[in-house]
């Protein structure tokens, strides 16, 4: 099956976070490819990836980046379809540097941006974008939302059954 989503990151240190996007796409049966590509260390490889992604069937790119976080913005400058940026937590500035780098794009080069380390939400957003023309995927997203609702209802029942002190002990 041809990948519809490209998940990219500049370093394998981002893999733990970005794998959450892959897990969510797996749950929703959305085909993806995942690559480590550095916009700074291998700009020629990066440019080739972004230029050819749509031709390979990629409809949305999820780009995770920490620090200066150029990867999502540069993707958006080259790739003609939606790009979702995932700011990665950094030790020096707690990911705020990444967040600001991704959201402060110049006019005409939008990057949808999720919370710091929000790769799971990036995958859900990508799936929602794809579901505009995919009824099957829309049904899977609806089912996922129902599962979330059921989880909250179950937790509420457990809290009321046990009381908050016992509930906290079991968390």
C-alpha positions in Angstrom: 0.0 0.0 0.0 1.3 3.5 -0.9 2.1 5.7 2.1 -0.3 8.6 2.5 1.6 10.2 5.4 5.3 11.0 5.7 6.7 11.1 9.3 10.1 12.7 9.4 12.4 13.8 12.1 15.9 15.3 12.1 17.4 12.9 14.5 16.9 9.5 16.0 16.6 11.3 19.4 13.1 12.3 18.2 12.0 8.7 17.5 10.5 8.0 20.9 8.1 11.0 20.4 7.5 10.5 16.7 6.7 6.8 17.1 3.5 8.0 18.8 2.4 9.3 15.4 3.2 6.0 13.8 1.3 4.0 16.5 -1.8 6.2 16.0 -1.6 5.9 12.2 -1.3 2.1 12.7 -4.4 2.1 14.8 -6.3 4.0 12.1 -4.9 1.8 9.3 -3.3 4.8 7.6 -0.2 3.9 5.6 2.9 5.9 6.3 6.6 6.1 5.8 9.1 7.2 8.5 12.5 8.7 7.9 15.3 10.5 9.7 16.3 13.4 7.5 18.3 16.4 8.6 17.6 19.7 6.9 20.9 21.0 8.2 23.2 18.0 7.8 21.9 16.7 4.5 20.0 19.5 2.8 20.2 17.9 -0.6 18.5 14.7 0.7 15.9 16.8 2.5 15.0 18.9 -0.5 14.7 15.8 -2.7 12.4 14.2 -0.1 10.1 17.2 0.1 10.1 17.7 -3.7 9.2 14.1 -4.5 6.9 13.2 -1.5 3.6 14.1 -3.3 4.7 12.1 -6.4 5.2 9.1 -4.1 1.6 9.4 -2.8 2.3 11.4 0.4 -0.6 13.7 1.1 0.4 15.0 4.6 3.8 15.3 6.2 4.3 15.2 10.0 7.6 16.7 10.8 9.1 16.6 14.3 11.9 18.9 15.2 13.6 20.3 18.3 15.7 23.3 18.9 15.8 25.6 15.8 13.1 23.3 14.3 13.6 24.2 10.7 12.4 20.8 9.3 8.6 21.5 9.4 8.9 25.0 7.9 11.3 24.0 5.2 8.9 21.1 4.3 6.0 23.6 4.1 8.1 25.8 1.8 8.7 22.9 -0.6 5.9 20.4 -0.2 2.6 21.6 -1.8 0.3 19.7 0.6 -0.3 20.1 4.4 2.6 19.9 6.9 2.0 19.3 10.6 4.9 20.4 12.9 5.6 18.6 16.1 7.8 20.7 18.4 10.1 18.3 20.4 11.0 19.0 24.0 14.5 20.3 24.5 16.4 20.3 27.7 17.7 23.9 27.3 14.3 25.6 26.7 11.7 22.9 27.3 10.6 22.8 23.7 9.5 26.4 23.6 12.3 27.2 21.2 10.9 24.4 18.9 7.3 25.6 19.3 8.1 29.2 18.4 10.3 28.2 15.5 7.4 26.2 14.0 4.5 28.5 14.6 6.2 31.7 13.5 6.2 31.0 9.8 6.0 33.8 7.3 2.8 34.6 5.5 2.1 32.1 2.8 4.0 29.2 4.3 1.6 27.7 6.9 2.5 24.8 9.2 -0.2 23.3 11.3 1.4 22.9 14.8 0.5 20.7 17.7 1.7 20.8 21.3 5.2 20.1 22.4 5.8 16.3 21.9 2.2 16.1 20.5 3.0 13.5 17.8 -0.2 11.5 18.5 -2.4 14.5 17.9 -0.4 15.2 14.8 -1.4 11.8 13.5 -5.0 12.3 14.4 -4.9 15.7 12.6 -3.3 14.1 9.5 -6.0 11.4 9.5 -8.7 14.1 9.8 -7.2 15.8 6.8 -7.2 12.6 4.8 -10.8 11.7 6.0 -12.2 14.7 4.0 -12.2 12.4 1.0 -12.2 9.0 2.8 -15.4 7.9 4.5 -13.8 4.7 5.8 -11.2 6.7 7.7 -13.9 9.1 8.9 -15.7 6.1 10.5 -12.5 4.9 12.2 -11.9 8.4 13.6 -15.5 8.4 14.9 -15.0 5.0 16.5 -11.7 6.3 18.1 -13.6 9.3 19.6 -16.2 6.9 21.0 -13.4 4.8 22.6 -12.1 7.9 24.3 -15.5 8.7 25.6 -15.9 5.1 26.9 -12.6 5.4 28.7 -13.6 8.5 30.5 -17.0 7.0 31.5 -15.2 3.9 32.9 -12.8 6.0 34.9 -15.7 8.0 36.3 -17.5 4.8 37.4 -14.3 3.5 39.0 -13.7 6.8 40.8 -17.3 6.8 42.2 -17.0 3.1 43.1 -13.6 3.4 44.9 -13.6 7.0 46.2 -10.8 9.3 45.2 -8.2 8.1 47.9 -8.3 4.5 46.7 -8.5 5.6 43.1 -5.3 7.6 43.5 -3.6 4.6 45.1 -4.5 2.4 42.1 -3.4 4.9 39.4 
